[in-house]
Amino acid sequence: EEGATQRPKPSTQRERAGGDHKLVRIDASNPAGRLKAFLLPQSAPGIHSTQKGSCDNNDAGSLGALTQARKKRRRSQGGGARSTCELTSVLEVLEEIERAAHGELQEVLRNHTYIGIADEKRVMLQYQTRLYLVNISRLSYDLCYQLVFSRFERLQHYALSEPASIKELLLLALEEESVSQADETAETLAELLESKAEMLWEYFAVGIKDGRLTALPVIIDDYSPRTERVPLFLLRLAHDVNWEEERPCFEGVASQLAELYKFTAVVPPGPDEGPEGASRAPAAEESERVVQHVVLPAAASSSNLRLPAHQTGQSSRSHPLSASTASSSAADGSFE
């Protein structure tokens, strides 16, 4: 029409797409849009999913195959976010966690779309129009540390079907560390842990009886630790924890449990990896299940998830989360 003003042509990808809402990279309801669709050929031989009920992040049969007992402790077994413990040291830690809670991190975790595993330590998430690399290993460590305190005295446990000799497990760790006089050292450390058995069971659901490890805590439902870490866990528990002071002792035990339970991903095989990649595929499928349906939902439901104190620095070139647990791949929220 004569005299009508022509609209300027879109000049940016955001304008060409029709706005921010059109820039979302994947459909949250469409698994084909996730990262593994680009890595795992649908018809690749030897690739199959593992059973959902299997022991996640764990080698089947190791340490007598952990079986979840979920027996009630003396106190109520509620899964609330706050411990009913009245110990001053525990309340102080919980208050510090609450003060350090990171709202922006929680917003991303609660409303993200899962994309896939990037490497052993990081997973990819999308939130609104941004793509994030989340250090799932560090995130799961901090989550487990906090859950140990929020469920202090109320942790459920896994019972080991075949209790393992603590001295033998310590010997494995000491030999790996090339410690001299390993047998004598293992005996001494095993006696120390035996002497702390009542406290470890009452507060942390770590079962020790007659020189054997009998149980480990359920920190995250449907998630058990990697059993190859247990020898080093016992060594550090005996050697590195300050057993003389209450709060340092509790923090030390919680830290070692978090180290034991932190998640390490199995990277999905690429299409050109051949038989070696295909053999890794079942473990990778299970790893995807655990991170997507166990670890991330547990982190999202934690009302006071904090960022590590040494990782809260800001970066002028990146998203506020990137200096801590997650990093953005695009400064302006677009995907070019």
C-alpha positions as CSV (number, residue, x, y, z in Angstrom):
1,E,0.0,0.0,0.0
2,E,1.4,3.4,-0.9
3,G,2.7,5.4,2.0
4,A,2.9,2.4,4.3
5,T,6.1,2.0,6.3
6,Q,8.0,-1.2,5.5
7,R,9.1,-3.2,8.5
8,P,12.9,-3.6,8.8
9,K,14.2,-7.1,8.0
10,P,15.3,-9.2,11.0
11,S,19.0,-8.8,11.6
12,T,19.8,-11.1,14.4
13,Q,19.2,-14.8,14.9
14,R,16.9,-14.0,17.8
15,E,14.8,-11.7,15.6
16,R,14.8,-14.2,12.7
17,A,13.6,-16.9,15.0
18,G,10.7,-14.8,16.3
19,G,11.9,-14.2,19.9
20,D,13.6,-16.0,22.8
21,H,10.9,-18.6,23.1
22,K,11.7,-19.8,19.6
23,L,15.4,-20.3,20.4
24,V,14.9,-23.4,22.7
25,R,17.2,-25.9,21.1
26,I,15.4,-29.1,22.0
27,D,11.9,-30.4,22.8
28,A,11.9,-31.5,26.4
29,S,9.5,-34.4,25.6
30,N,11.6,-35.7,22.7
31,P,14.5,-37.9,23.6
32,A,15.8,-37.7,20.1
33,G,16.8,-34.2,20.8
34,R,19.2,-35.2,23.5
35,L,22.9,-35.5,23.2
36,K,23.0,-39.3,23.2
37,A,20.9,-39.4,20.0
38,F,24.0,-38.0,18.2
39,L,26.4,-40.5,19.8
40,L,24.5,-43.8,19.9
41,P,23.3,-45.3,16.6
42,Q,19.8,-46.7,17.2
43,S,20.7,-50.0,15.4
44,A,24.2,-50.4,16.8
45,P,24.8,-54.1,17.8
46,G,25.3,-54.9,21.4
47,I,23.7,-51.7,22.8
48,H,20.9,-52.3,25.2
49,S,19.6,-50.6,28.4
50,T,20.2,-52.1,31.8
51,Q,17.4,-52.8,34.2
52,K,16.2,-49.8,36.1
53,G,16.3,-51.6,39.4
54,S,20.0,-52.6,39.1
55,C,22.6,-51.2,41.4
56,D,23.6,-47.9,39.9
57,N,27.1,-46.6,39.6
58,N,28.3,-49.9,40.9
59,D,29.8,-53.1,39.7
60,A,27.3,-56.0,40.2
61,G,28.5,-58.6,42.6
62,S,31.2,-56.4,44.2
63,L,31.5,-56.5,48.0
64,G,28.8,-59.2,48.0
65,A,26.4,-57.2,46.0
66,L,24.9,-54.4,48.1
67,T,21.2,-55.1,49.0
68,Q,19.1,-52.3,50.2
69,A,17.7,-53.1,53.7
70,R,16.0,-49.8,54.4
71,K,15.4,-50.9,58.0
72,K,14.1,-48.2,60.3
73,R,16.5,-46.7,62.7
74,R,15.6,-45.9,66.3
75,R,14.4,-42.4,65.3
76,S,11.7,-41.7,62.7
77,Q,12.9,-42.1,59.1
78,G,11.3,-39.1,57.6
79,G,13.0,-37.6,54.5
80,G,12.7,-34.0,55.6
81,A,15.2,-31.4,54.6
82,R,16.1,-30.6,58.2
83,S,17.5,-32.9,60.8
84,T,15.8,-33.3,64.2
85,C,19.2,-33.6,65.8
86,E,19.8,-31.2,68.7
87,L,23.6,-31.4,68.7
88,T,24.9,-27.8,68.4
89,S,27.6,-28.7,65.9
90,V,25.1,-30.2,63.5
91,L,22.7,-27.3,63.8
92,E,25.6,-24.9,63.1
93,V,26.5,-26.7,59.9
94,L,22.8,-26.8,58.8
95,E,22.5,-23.1,59.4
96,E,25.6,-22.4,57.4
97,I,24.2,-24.5,54.5
98,E,21.0,-22.5,54.6
99,R,22.8,-19.2,54.5
100,A,24.9,-20.3,51.6
101,A,21.9,-21.6,49.6
102,H,22.2,-20.6,45.9
103,G,18.8,-19.7,44.5
104,E,19.9,-19.3,40.9
105,L,21.5,-22.8,40.9
106,Q,18.3,-24.2,42.3
107,E,16.2,-22.5,39.6
108,V,18.3,-24.1,36.9
109,L,18.2,-27.6,38.5
110,R,14.4,-27.5,39.0
111,N,13.5,-26.3,35.6
112,H,16.1,-27.6,33.2
113,T,15.9,-29.9,30.3
114,Y,18.4,-32.7,30.4
115,I,20.6,-33.1,27.3
116,G,23.3,-35.7,28.0
117,I,26.7,-36.6,29.4
118,A,29.6,-34.5,28.2
119,D,32.4,-36.3,30.0
120,E,33.2,-38.2,33.2
121,K,32.5,-35.2,35.4
122,R,30.1,-33.0,33.4
123,V,26.6,-33.2,32.0
124,M,24.8,-30.8,29.7
125,L,21.6,-29.1,30.7
126,Q,19.4,-26.5,29.0
127,Y,17.6,-23.8,30.9
128,Q,15.5,-21.3,29.0
129,T,17.8,-20.3,26.0
130,R,21.1,-21.2,27.6
131,L,23.1,-24.4,27.6
132,Y,25.1,-25.3,30.7
133,L,27.9,-27.7,31.5
134,V,27.3,-28.9,35.0
135,N,30.0,-30.5,37.1
136,I,27.9,-33.4,38.2
137,S,30.8,-34.9,40.2
138,R,31.1,-31.8,42.3
139,L,27.4,-31.3,42.5
140,S,26.8,-34.8,43.8
141,Y,29.6,-34.5,46.3
142,D,28.0,-31.3,47.8
143,L,24.5,-32.8,47.7
144,C,25.6,-35.9,49.6
145,Y,27.6,-33.9,52.1
146,Q,24.5,-31.8,52.9
147,L,22.1,-34.8,53.0
148,V,24.4,-36.5,55.6
149,F,23.7,-33.5,57.9
150,S,20.1,-33.0,57.1
151,R,19.4,-36.7,57.8
152,F,21.8,-36.9,60.7
153,E,20.9,-39.9,62.9
154,R,18.1,-40.7,60.5
155,L,19.9,-42.2,57.5
156,Q,18.7,-45.6,56.2
157,H,21.3,-48.2,55.2
158,Y,22.3,-50.8,52.7
159,A,23.2,-54.2,54.3
160,L,26.1,-56.0,52.7
161,S,25.1,-59.5,51.9
162,E,28.7,-60.6,52.6
163,P,30.3,-58.3,55.2
164,A,33.9,-57.5,54.2
165,S,37.0,-57.6,56.4
166,I,37.9,-54.0,57.2
167,K,41.6,-55.0,57.6
168,E,41.7,-56.6,54.2
169,L,40.1,-53.5,52.6
170,L,42.5,-51.3,54.4
171,L,45.4,-53.4,53.1
172,L,44.2,-53.0,49.6
173,A,44.2,-49.2,50.0
174,L,47.6,-49.2,51.7
175,E,49.2,-51.3,49.1
176,E,47.8,-49.0,46.4
177,E,49.5,-46.1,48.3
178,S,52.7,-48.1,48.7
179,V,52.8,-47.7,52.5
180,S,55.5,-49.6,54.3
181,Q,54.5,-51.9,57.2
182,A,51.0,-52.1,55.6
183,D,49.9,-55.0,57.7
184,E,50.6,-53.4,61.0
185,T,49.1,-50.1,59.9
186,A,46.0,-51.8,58.7
187,E,45.6,-53.6,62.0
188,T,45.9,-50.3,63.9
189,L,43.4,-48.4,61.7
190,A,41.0,-51.3,61.8
191,E,41.0,-51.2,65.6
192,L,40.4,-47.4,65.5
193,L,37.3,-47.8,63.3
194,E,36.1,-50.7,65.4
195,S,36.3,-48.4,68.5
196,K,34.2,-45.8,66.6
197,A,31.6,-48.3,65.4
198,E,28.8,-47.2,67.7
199,M,29.0,-43.6,66.7
200,L,29.4,-44.4,63.0
201,W,26.3,-46.5,63.1
202,E,24.1,-44.2,65.2
203,Y,24.9,-41.0,63.3
204,F,25.9,-42.1,59.8
205,A,24.5,-45.7,59.3
206,V,28.0,-47.1,58.6
207,G,27.9,-50.6,60.0
208,I,31.0,-52.1,61.6
209,K,30.9,-55.3,63.6
210,D,33.5,-57.9,64.5
211,G,36.1,-56.3,62.3
212,R,33.8,-56.3,59.2
213,L,32.0,-53.7,57.2
214,T,28.3,-54.7,57.4
215,A,26.4,-51.7,56.1
216,L,26.6,-48.4,54.3
217,P,24.2,-45.4,54.4
218,V,21.4,-44.7,51.8
219,I,22.2,-41.0,51.1
220,I,20.3,-40.8,47.8
221,D,17.5,-43.2,47.1
222,D,18.2,-45.8,44.4
223,Y,21.9,-44.9,44.4
224,S,24.8,-46.9,45.8
225,P,28.5,-46.1,45.9
226,R,31.2,-47.4,43.5
227,T,32.6,-50.2,45.5
228,E,36.1,-49.9,44.3
229,R,36.2,-46.7,46.3
230,V,35.4,-48.4,49.6
231,P,39.0,-49.3,50.6
232,L,40.2,-45.8,50.1
233,F,37.1,-44.5,51.9
234,L,38.0,-46.6,55.0
235,L,41.6,-45.6,54.9
236,R,40.7,-41.9,54.8
237,L,38.0,-42.3,57.4
238,A,40.5,-43.8,59.8
239,H,43.5,-41.6,59.0
240,D,42.1,-38.2,57.9
241,V,39.2,-37.6,60.3
242,N,39.7,-35.6,63.4
243,W,38.2,-37.9,66.0
244,E,39.0,-35.6,69.0
245,E,36.6,-32.7,68.3
246,E,32.9,-33.0,67.7
247,R,32.2,-30.7,64.7
248,P,35.5,-31.4,62.8
249,C,34.8,-35.1,63.3
250,F,31.2,-34.9,61.9
251,E,32.4,-32.8,59.0
252,G,35.2,-35.2,58.3
253,V,33.0,-38.2,58.2
254,A,30.5,-36.4,56.0
255,S,33.2,-35.3,53.6
256,Q,34.5,-38.9,53.3
257,L,31.0,-40.3,52.7
258,A,30.4,-37.6,50.0
259,E,33.7,-38.5,48.4
260,L,32.6,-42.2,48.4
261,Y,29.2,-41.4,46.9
262,K,30.0,-38.7,44.4
263,F,28.9,-39.5,40.9
264,T,31.3,-40.2,38.0
265,A,29.7,-40.7,34.6
266,V,30.4,-43.3,32.0
267,V,30.7,-41.5,28.6
268,P,28.4,-42.9,25.9
269,P,30.4,-44.5,23.0
270,G,30.6,-42.7,19.7
271,P,29.3,-44.2,16.5
272,D,32.9,-45.0,15.2
273,E,34.2,-46.7,18.4
274,G,33.4,-50.3,17.3
275,P,33.2,-53.3,19.6
276,E,35.0,-51.5,22.4
277,G,32.5,-48.8,22.5
278,A,29.6,-51.2,22.2
279,S,30.8,-53.1,25.3
280,R,30.7,-49.8,27.2
281,A,27.2,-49.0,26.1
282,P,25.2,-50.8,28.8
283,A,27.2,-49.0,31.6
284,A,26.7,-45.7,29.7
285,E,23.0,-46.3,29.5
286,E,22.8,-46.9,33.2
287,S,24.9,-43.9,33.9
288,E,22.5,-41.8,31.9
289,R,19.6,-43.2,33.9
290,V,21.3,-42.4,37.2
291,V,22.2,-38.9,36.4
292,Q,18.9,-38.0,34.8
293,H,16.5,-39.8,37.1
294,V,18.3,-40.1,40.4
295,V,21.1,-37.5,41.0
296,L,19.6,-34.4,39.3
297,P,16.1,-34.9,40.7
298,A,17.6,-35.3,44.2
299,A,19.6,-32.1,43.7
300,A,16.6,-30.3,42.4
301,S,14.5,-31.3,45.5
302,S,17.2,-30.1,47.9
303,S,15.9,-26.8,49.3
304,N,19.2,-25.5,50.5
305,L,21.8,-26.7,47.9
306,R,24.8,-24.5,48.2
307,L,27.8,-23.8,46.0
308,P,31.3,-24.7,47.3
309,A,32.8,-21.7,49.0
310,H,35.9,-21.8,46.9
311,Q,33.9,-21.8,43.6
312,T,31.6,-18.8,44.2
313,G,33.8,-16.2,42.4
314,Q,32.3,-14.4,39.5
315,S,33.6,-14.2,36.0
316,S,33.0,-11.0,33.9
317,R,32.7,-13.0,30.6
318,S,30.4,-15.7,31.8
319,H,27.0,-16.5,33.3
320,P,27.0,-16.2,37.1
321,L,26.8,-19.9,37.5
322,S,29.8,-20.6,35.3
323,A,32.3,-19.7,38.0
324,S,30.7,-22.3,40.3
325,T,29.0,-25.5,39.3
326,A,27.7,-24.7,35.8
327,S,28.9,-22.8,32.8
328,S,27.1,-21.2,29.9
329,S,28.1,-22.0,26.3
330,A,26.6,-18.8,24.9
331,A,27.0,-15.3,26.3
332,D,23.8,-13.9,24.8
333,G,21.6,-17.0,25.2
334,S,21.6,-18.0,21.5
335,F,23.0,-21.0,19.8
336,E,25.1,-20.1,16.8
